């Protein structure tokens, strides 16, 4: 498993009852942004706060995960996510772009797009 896929899975675990403030505070790159359908574009600090105060997922799964690494300093992970919170299933398409800073992968851009037709 690629390191950025592992980080993406750790992010979901943090958002499912772990410590999202610690995780995102550590993993988000300087200048990082998140694009979330419910709230819009969040800068790094807003993203950390948003993830730390959002209702944890009850259940989640990542499907059809693909990692594209065009260079040794950039990698993109794309996949379909299924998550349940408050008995409501949400299906989204996710794109996360990582950059390598001082030898570690850091999340630079994360976008979640709700699936128009969950399947």
N, C-alpha and C positions, 0 to 999 in steps of 0.2 A: 504494500500500500504506500502510495506517495505521501510525503510529509504534509502537503497541503490538504490532502483528503483526510488525513488523521486530525489535523487542526480543525477542519470543518466539522468532523464528527464530535470532537471535543467541544466545539461551540454549541452544538445541539444539546450535549449533555449538560453544559453549564446553564443553558436556557431551560433545562428540564429538571430543575431542582438543585443544580450545582451552585457555583459562585460566579455569576456572569460579570459582576463588577471586576473581580480579580482577573478573570479570563480575558475579557475584552480590554481592560486596562493594560494588560501585558502584551496582547497579540496585535492590537490595532496599531498601524504605523502612524507616525506623525503626519498630519494632514489627511488622514483617512476619512472616507465618507461612507454612509449607508443610505441606500435608496429603498424606503419601505412604503408600501402602498397606503398604509393607514396614516402615515405622518409626513411623508415627503423625504427631502434630502436632509440628513443629519450630519453635522460635523463630528469629529472624534469624541469630544466631550459629551455632546448630546446623545451620541450613539451608546456610549458606555452607560449613561444614566437611563436611557430608554430600555436597554437590555436588562439592566438591574431592577427595573420596576415593572416589567411586563409579567403577566401571569405565566407561570411555568407551563410548558407542554406536558400533558398527561402521557402521551405516547407519540413517538415520531419514528419515521424511517426515511432513509435516503436511497433513491433508486436511480439506476442508469447513470452512475457517477462517471464522469470523464475528466481527466486532468490533461491540460495542454501546457507544455513547458517550452515556449519558443526560445528561451535562453536560460542560462544558469542563474539569472537574477529576477526572473518573472515566471509566474505560473498562474494558470486560471483553472478553477474547478467549476464545472457545471453539472446540474443534476435536478431531478424532481424530488421534492420533499412532501411527505404526507405527515400531518401532525394533527393531534386531537387535543383540544382544550375545551373544558366545559361541555363535553359531549358533542362538540362541533368539529367535524373534520375540515381541515384546510389543506388544499393541494396547491403548491407553488413551484415555479421554476426559479432556480437560484443560480446566480453567477457571482463568484468571488474571485477577485484578482489579488494575488499576493506578490510582494517584492521581497527580495532578500536584503536584509540590513544587518551588517556586522555578522554575517554567517547564519542568521536566523530568519525564517519566513515570517513576514508581518502582513496582516490583512490591510490592503490599501482601499479597495472598493468592494462593496457587497450590495447586490441588488436582488430583491425578491419581487417576483411578478406572479400574481395569482393566476392559476390556470382557469381559462375560460370554460373548458370542458374537462373536468377531472376524470381521469381514466386510469 
